[in-house]
């Protein structure tokens, strides 16, 4: 993997994202550019499926940096996220030393708490030197982790370091490119947000979502792509759903319908494949059948009419 320089402007940042097929608005490109230049973590908040995680993947790909991902979950602790000691290997070391008659407990303690026995988890890996430069460190869905772990991250985000009692403080020679995502299932503490640059990633408008579909599902018919996007946009605007479909679901639905050789939205086929777009049965039942047919009729009525041919 070849390392590439950081973008020198907002326009270059937009171009960088577009080169990997990520269609971003200028406000996102601006805060991303500032995050890279200021070496500050980027805190991305928004609904699931709007493309927050993808930004870290795109940065890794386009900048030629390693991607280190920490997937957060309830109960995540230091042993799973930062480091733990290889206890079986340490026990072997102790027994070998005892068999050799080494009874100096001070020296033995130093020996077993050595980096040879340290199992490095994502946080520690992100602070290490990498051949391709500082890695992209994705802390994904932080809102799923406990507040205690969130508090632990303050040292990492503020000083790019962690403290291991047996070894001391380990500090990054070059700060990693940190991207934090949250789906806002709970509020993240202000102390953590203050250490980051913040951006809310919203659902795209119809024009940008259509461009995303064109890039990500190039095999889909143009009319199908347009109607899929119009259908999803109408769901988000008019329907009180438990979970609005994200861009990821839009792409999945366009792909599924394309696989079924659809050239445009068919009411029956659209109803039968709603499970690709919507993830809750109550939402599917609300939209299925006559509602699906009505939405398709409405978006076709709203389609711009072709100008009439001049009389000959």
VOSETOR-410099 format. One line per field, with one value per residue (C-alpha): residue number from 1; x, y, z. Coordinates in nm, 2 decimals. Example, Ala and Ser with C-alpha at 12.3 -4.5 7.8 and 13.67 -1.06 7.14 Angstrom:
// residues 2
nr <- (1;2)
px <- (1.23;1.37)
py <- (-0.45;-0.11)
pz <- (0.78;0.71)
END
This chain:
// residues 312
nr <- (1;2;3;4;5;6;7;8;9;10;11;12;13;14;15;16;17;18;19;20;21;22;23;24;25;26;27;28;29;30;31;32;33;34;35;36;37;38;39;40;41;42;43;44;45;46;47;48;49;50;51;52;53;54;55;56;57;58;59;60;61;62;63;64;65;66;67;68;69;70;71;72;73;74;75;76;77;78;79;80;81;82;83;84;85;86;87;88;89;90;91;92;93;94;95;96;97;98;99;100;101;102;103;104;105;106;107;108;109;110;111;112;113;114;115;116;117;118;119;120;121;122;123;124;125;126;127;128;129;130;131;132;133;134;135;136;137;138;139;140;141;142;143;144;145;146;147;148;149;150;151;152;153;154;155;156;157;158;159;160;161;162;163;164;165;166;167;168;169;170;171;172;173;174;175;176;177;178;179;180;181;182;183;184;185;186;187;188;189;190;191;192;193;194;195;196;197;198;199;200;201;202;203;204;205;206;207;208;209;210;211;212;213;214;215;216;217;218;219;220;221;222;223;224;225;226;227;228;229;230;231;232;233;234;235;236;237;238;239;240;241;242;243;244;245;246;247;248;249;250;251;252;253;254;255;256;257;258;259;260;261;262;263;264;265;266;267;268;269;270;271;272;273;274;275;276;277;278;279;280;281;282;283;284;285;286;287;288;289;290;291;292;293;294;295;296;297;298;299;300;301;302;303;304;305;306;307;308;309;310;311;312)
px <- (0.00;0.15;0.11;-0.05;-0.02;-0.31;-0.54;-0.43;-0.77;-1.15;-1.18;-0.90;-1.08;-1.40;-1.20;-1.03;-1.37;-1.52;-1.22;-1.33;-1.70;-1.81;-2.04;-2.01;-2.15;-1.91;-1.98;-1.86;-1.55;-1.47;-1.48;-1.29;-1.02;-0.99;-0.97;-0.68;-0.49;-0.55;-0.48;-0.80;-1.04;-1.35;-1.68;-1.95;-2.31;-2.62;-2.87;-2.75;-2.67;-2.59;-2.22;-2.04;-1.82;-1.75;-1.56;-1.29;-1.27;-1.24;-0.96;-0.77;-0.80;-0.73;-0.45;-0.28;-0.30;-0.38;-0.73;-0.77;-1.13;-1.26;-1.62;-1.79;-2.04;-2.19;-1.94;-1.63;-1.34;-0.97;-0.87;-1.07;-1.00;-0.65;-0.43;-0.41;-0.13;-0.07;-0.11;-0.04;0.29;0.38;0.31;0.54;0.81;0.77;0.80;1.10;1.27;1.18;1.32;1.64;1.67;1.60;1.43;1.48;1.12;1.20;1.38;1.12;0.84;1.03;1.07;0.71;0.57;0.76;0.62;0.69;0.38;0.17;-0.14;-0.21;-0.57;-0.70;-0.63;-0.26;-0.22;-0.34;-0.07;0.21;0.43;0.32;0.52;0.26;0.23;-0.02;-0.32;-0.69;-0.84;-1.21;-1.40;-1.73;-2.07;-1.92;-2.28;-2.30;-2.01;-2.04;-1.97;-1.67;-1.50;-1.59;-1.41;-1.11;-1.08;-1.03;-0.65;-0.62;-0.80;-0.64;-0.28;-0.26;-0.13;-0.23;-0.09;-0.01;0.07;0.34;0.51;0.43;0.29;0.29;0.26;0.21;0.50;0.24;-0.13;-0.35;-0.64;-0.93;-1.29;-1.55;-1.91;-2.23;-2.59;-2.71;-2.87;-2.74;-2.57;-2.19;-2.03;-1.93;-1.58;-1.52;-1.69;-1.47;-1.16;-1.31;-1.44;-1.81;-2.03;-2.39;-2.42;-2.77;-2.97;-2.87;-3.11;-3.26;-2.99;-2.70;-2.86;-2.92;-2.56;-2.46;-2.68;-2.54;-2.19;-2.24;-2.50;-2.39;-2.57;-2.91;-3.13;-3.15;-3.53;-3.51;-3.24;-3.45;-3.77;-3.59;-3.44;-3.78;-3.96;-3.71;-3.71;-4.09;-4.08;-3.85;-4.05;-4.41;-4.41;-4.38;-4.16;-3.99;-3.66;-3.62;-3.42;-3.06;-2.84;-2.71;-3.06;-3.13;-2.82;-2.93;-3.28;-3.15;-2.91;-3.18;-3.43;-3.15;-3.07;-3.44;-3.40;-3.64;-3.61;-3.85;-4.05;-4.32;-4.57;-4.59;-4.21;-4.15;-4.39;-4.23;-3.88;-3.95;-3.76;-3.44;-3.53;-3.71;-3.59;-3.90;-4.21;-4.45;-4.28;-4.31;-4.68;-4.74;-4.60;-4.67;-4.95;-5.18;-4.94;-4.65;-4.87;-4.98;-4.63;-4.52;-4.81;-4.74;-4.37;-4.46;-4.71;-4.43;-4.19;-4.11;-4.29;-4.09;-4.14;-4.39;-4.24;-4.29;-4.54;-4.40)
py <- (0.00;0.33;0.63;0.95;1.31;1.46;1.68;2.05;2.20;2.14;2.09;1.83;1.66;1.64;1.49;1.24;1.12;1.11;0.91;0.62;0.66;0.85;1.14;1.40;1.75;2.04;2.08;1.72;1.77;2.09;1.94;1.63;1.85;2.05;1.72;1.60;1.93;2.00;1.63;1.62;1.33;1.35;1.28;1.17;1.14;1.04;0.77;0.42;0.36;0.71;0.64;0.74;0.42;0.43;0.76;0.59;0.31;0.56;0.75;0.43;0.34;0.69;0.79;0.45;0.41;0.10;0.08;-0.02;-0.07;-0.09;-0.21;-0.09;-0.30;-0.31;-0.44;-0.34;-0.32;-0.24;-0.60;-0.62;-0.27;-0.18;-0.46;-0.77;-0.99;-1.33;-1.52;-1.87;-1.76;-1.57;-1.89;-2.09;-1.82;-1.84;-2.22;-2.22;-1.96;-2.16;-2.48;-2.30;-2.20;-1.83;-1.71;-1.34;-1.22;-0.87;-0.97;-1.23;-0.97;-0.75;-1.04;-1.15;-0.79;-0.74;-0.64;-1.00;-1.10;-0.81;-0.88;-0.55;-0.46;-0.19;0.11;0.02;-0.09;0.25;0.43;0.22;0.33;0.20;0.16;0.36;0.64;0.70;0.46;0.54;0.45;0.39;0.38;0.25;0.30;0.45;0.49;0.11;0.11;0.19;0.54;0.40;0.30;0.64;0.80;0.59;0.72;1.07;1.01;0.85;1.13;1.42;1.30;1.01;0.79;0.51;0.42;0.05;0.02;-0.24;-0.07;0.30;0.55;0.46;0.76;0.77;0.93;1.05;1.08;0.84;0.97;0.91;0.87;0.82;0.72;0.71;0.63;0.85;0.57;0.76;1.09;1.10;1.31;1.67;1.60;1.36;1.58;1.87;1.68;1.62;1.81;1.73;1.67;1.54;1.31;1.35;1.16;1.29;1.48;1.31;1.44;1.32;0.99;0.92;0.99;0.75;0.48;0.54;0.50;0.21;0.01;0.09;-0.21;-0.08;0.07;0.45;0.46;0.20;0.40;0.72;0.55;0.37;0.70;0.88;0.60;0.61;0.99;0.99;0.73;0.94;1.26;1.13;0.80;0.78;0.47;0.31;0.31;0.52;0.35;0.46;0.50;0.15;0.01;0.22;0.06;-0.29;-0.24;-0.11;-0.40;-0.66;-0.52;-0.51;-0.87;-0.95;-0.78;-0.49;-0.19;0.02;-0.02;-0.27;-0.25;-0.62;-0.68;-0.37;-0.51;-0.85;-0.70;-0.45;-0.66;-0.55;-0.18;-0.19;-0.38;-0.39;-0.59;-0.30;-0.07;-0.34;-0.39;-0.02;0.02;-0.31;-0.35;-0.06;0.19;0.08;0.11;0.46;0.58;0.46;0.62;0.95;0.96;0.89;1.18;1.40;1.30;1.59;1.56;1.55;1.86;1.81;1.75;2.05;2.01;1.94)
pz <- (0.00;-0.11;0.12;-0.04;0.09;0.27;0.06;0.06;0.02;0.06;-0.32;-0.30;-0.02;-0.23;-0.51;-0.28;-0.16;-0.51;-0.64;-0.41;-0.51;-0.20;-0.29;-0.01;0.03;0.08;0.45;0.52;0.30;0.49;0.84;0.71;0.56;0.89;1.09;0.87;0.88;1.25;1.35;1.55;1.58;1.36;1.54;1.30;1.43;1.23;1.16;1.08;0.71;0.60;0.53;0.85;0.87;0.50;0.54;0.74;0.48;0.20;0.39;0.44;0.07;-0.08;0.16;0.15;0.53;0.74;0.87;1.24;1.35;1.70;1.69;2.01;2.21;2.55;2.80;2.59;2.83;2.82;2.77;2.45;2.32;2.44;2.56;2.78;2.90;2.76;3.09;2.96;2.81;3.13;3.34;3.11;3.16;3.54;3.54;3.32;3.55;3.86;3.70;3.62;3.99;3.93;4.25;4.21;4.21;4.11;3.80;3.72;3.75;3.50;3.27;3.25;3.21;2.89;2.55;2.44;2.65;2.56;2.33;2.15;2.08;1.84;2.05;2.12;1.75;1.64;1.85;1.71;1.42;1.08;0.77;0.57;0.82;1.09;1.04;1.01;1.35;1.33;1.66;1.53;1.71;2.03;2.17;2.21;2.46;2.83;2.97;3.16;2.83;2.68;2.98;2.92;2.56;2.68;2.74;2.39;2.21;2.40;2.42;2.17;2.45;2.68;3.02;3.10;3.47;3.42;3.13;3.17;2.91;2.54;2.32;1.94;1.75;1.50;1.59;1.41;1.18;1.42;1.30;1.57;1.47;1.67;1.58;1.88;2.07;2.37;2.42;2.42;2.70;2.62;2.75;2.46;2.20;2.30;2.18;1.83;1.53;1.49;1.19;1.16;0.86;0.73;0.47;0.13;-0.09;-0.40;-0.64;-0.43;-0.34;-0.71;-0.79;-0.51;-0.66;-1.01;-0.88;-0.65;-0.86;-1.21;-1.35;-1.25;-1.52;-1.51;-1.47;-1.19;-1.01;-1.03;-0.91;-0.62;-0.50;-0.54;-0.35;-0.06;-0.04;-0.02;0.25;0.46;0.40;0.43;0.63;1.01;1.01;1.31;1.12;0.81;0.53;0.51;0.20;0.25;0.23;-0.09;-0.25;-0.14;-0.28;-0.61;-0.63;-0.55;-0.80;-1.06;-0.99;-1.06;-1.40;-1.31;-1.54;-1.33;-1.01;-1.03;-0.74;-0.68;-0.70;-0.48;-0.22;-0.23;-0.18;0.10;0.34;0.16;0.22;0.56;0.86;1.09;1.02;1.13;0.88;0.60;0.68;0.67;0.33;0.16;-0.10;-0.18;-0.01;-0.23;-0.54;-0.44;-0.38;-0.72;-0.89;-0.70;-0.80;-1.16;-1.16;-1.03;-1.31;-1.54;-1.87;-2.19;-2.41;-2.69;-3.04;-3.27;-3.54;-3.89)
END
